[in-house]
Amino acid sequence: MTPGPEQARKSNLSFPVNGEYRIVLADDHKILRLGLSNLLARNPELSIVGEAGTGLELIALLADTGCDLIILDLSMPDMTGIEVLDKLREIKYKGQVLVFTMHKEQQMFKHALKKGVDGYLLKDDNFDRILDAIRDIRNGRKAFSSALNSWLVQDFQPPHDLASFEILTRREKEILCMIAAGATSKEIAEDLDISYRTVQTHRSNVMEKLDIHNTAGIVKFAIDNGLV
């Protein structure tokens, strides 16, 4: 769907001006796909280049249609979402994947992470959250529902050779992982039941101890060391 000038002016999300970002929607609910199409049409940098209602339709579509991002439901006819992710790897799909699902189960979330998805949002989230997630993913960051942030640090054991990570306190480790997962300082404060100022203090300490100077550096550190 091509947005008109009025829709483009209403966009409140800034994307890098480096060409069209092509998106394929994979969900068996037509109404949801329509809603996503209307939402994404707010920004002229985003273009829906294809839609699929099943996993097999998605794989067939990708044979003829290139895209930068797949927005993928995990519950579709004929193939599970995890099977779709495996198939994407098999066909050497080079783009990014944002899971958009009702599945809140920790096991499903961890399975998707292991398959290398770039984001995992719940359909319970605010619908506009998907625009933020697309922006983050396009800029090389991960994007996760804030409701899942605690699972990113729960039972986390860093690699033995990650010596620099060990100089952080337990709380600093938690906050580093949550920042890397895309949580804002406000969301972290709410999730951990601490003040916004305390989050900012921990954030500053993390950056000082690791000699990191911005959020992008925190994300890169976490990705390079397998923390997200």
N, C-alpha and C positions, 0 to 999 in steps of 0.2 A: 504494500500500500504506500503510495507516495503522499507525503504530508503537504498540505497547502501552506502558503506563507503565514496564515494566521496561526496554524498549529506549530509551525517552526518558531514563531515569536513567543509562544506560550511555554516553550521548553525551558525548564529551570535547571537543566543538567548540562554541564560543559564537557564536551568530548574533544579530544585532540583533533585538530583539523588536518588529517592526513589521509583523506580518502574515505570511501564508503566502507562501512563495517557490515559484512553480510551475515545474516542470521537465518538459521533454519529452526522451525518450531516442530517439536516431536511430542505430541500429546493426543490421546484418543478422544478428548473432549473438544468438539468444534467450538463451543461457546467460549471456552477458556482460550483457545487459539485466537479467536476473534478479539477477545479482550486484550490479549498480549499485543496483537497487531496494532490495535488502536492506541495502546499505551506507547509502544515503541515508535509509532509514526510521529510522535511529538518532536523527535529529533531528526533532522535531515541527514545526519551522519549514519543513521541506522537504517538498514534495508532488509525486509523479510524477503528472502529469495526462494523459499520453499516451505512446505508444511507436510507433515506425515502423521498418520493416525495409528500406525503400528511400527514395530521395530523393523520388519521386513520392508515396509514402504520407505522408511528412513534410509536403509542401506541402499535400496534401489535408487532413491533420489540422489544420494551422494555420488553415485556412479556418473551422473550427468550434470550435477550442480555443485560448484565449489562454494564453500562458505568459511567464515572465520570463527563462527560460534554456533554450537547446537544447544538449544534450551530443551532439556530432556526430562520427560516424566519417567519415573521408574516402574510405573504400572501401565503397561500397554499390552494389547493382544499379541499373541504369537511368540513374543520374546520378552524375557524379563529385562529390566533396566541394566542389570549386571551383565547379562548376555549381550546386550547391545554394546556396552562398553568394551567387552572382549572382542566383539566383531569389529568395532572401530579400530582397535589396535591391529587386528588381523589385516584389515584393508589399508592400513597405514594412513589413517586419517590424521592430518597435520594441524587441524584447527583446535579450538578450545571447546570445553564442555561445561555448561552450567546446569546442574540438576535442579529441577523445580518439582517438588513432590509433596505428598501428604505423609510420606514415611518418616516417622520420628524415631524409629527404633535405632538404638546405638549400633547394633550389628550391621544394619543396612548402611548407616552413615560411614562406618569404618571400612566396609567393603568398597564403597564408592571412592573413598579417599585412596585406598590401595590401588584402585584402577586409574588413578591420576586425574580425577576431575578437578576443574579449576574453581568450582563453587558449588555450594549445596544450600538451597533455600527451601523453606517450607511454604506451602500454599496458605498457611495460617498467617504468614508475614504480611505486613502492609504491602499492597500491590506495587506501590511506587518503589519499594526496596529493590526491585529487580533492575531498575535503571541504575541505581548506585552500584549494584553487583556487576552489571555489564561494564560500567566505566572502570571499576577496579580491575576486572579481568582483562579488559583491553589494555590496561596500563601495566600488565604483568603481575598483578597482585591476586591473592586468593580472596574469595568472598563466601562467607558462611552466615547462616541465620544466627542471630545473637542467642537464640534459644539453645544452640548446640555448642556454644563456646566452652562450657565446662567440660565437655567430652574431649576437647582438644588438649586439655592438660591433665585430665584424670588418668591416673596410673601411667603417666608419661615417664619413660626412662630414657634419658639422653644417651647418645653414643659415648663409649668410654674415652674416646680421644677428643671429645668436645670439652677441653679443659677450660676454655674461656667461659663456657656456660656455667660451670661449677662455681665461679666466683660470685654468681648472683644468689640472692636469697630466694627462698621458696616463693614468696609473693612476687618478687621481680621476675622469676621464671614464668609464673602464671600470666603476668601482665604482658611480658614479651610475646608469649604464644598467642594471647588474645588480640594484641595489636596486629601481629602478623596475619591473623585470621580475618582481619578487617573490622574488628570492633572499635568503636569510638571510645574516647575516654569517658564519656557520659554513660555509655552502655556497660563499660567495664565497672564503673563505680556502682551502677545499679546491680549488676550480676554478683559482684563480690561484697556488696553492702558496705562500701567504704565511700569516703567523700571524693568528689572530683579532684580537689586539691591534692589528696593523698595519692590518687592515681597519677597525677602530673609529676609529683615528687618521685614516685617509683620509676616512672618513664624516664625522667632526667637521670636518675641513678643508673638505669640500664644503659642508656646511651653513653654516659661517662665511662662506666666500667668496660664497655665493649668498644669504646672509641668509635661510636656510630653517631652520625650528625643529623639524621632525618628519619622519617618513617620508612621511606623506601629502603634505607640501609637496614632497618630492623627486619623488614620483610625479606630482604635478600639474605641476611644472616640466617633467618629461620628456615628458608627454603634450601639454602646451600647445605645446612646441617640436618635436614630431614625433620625439622620440628613441626612442620605443617605439611 
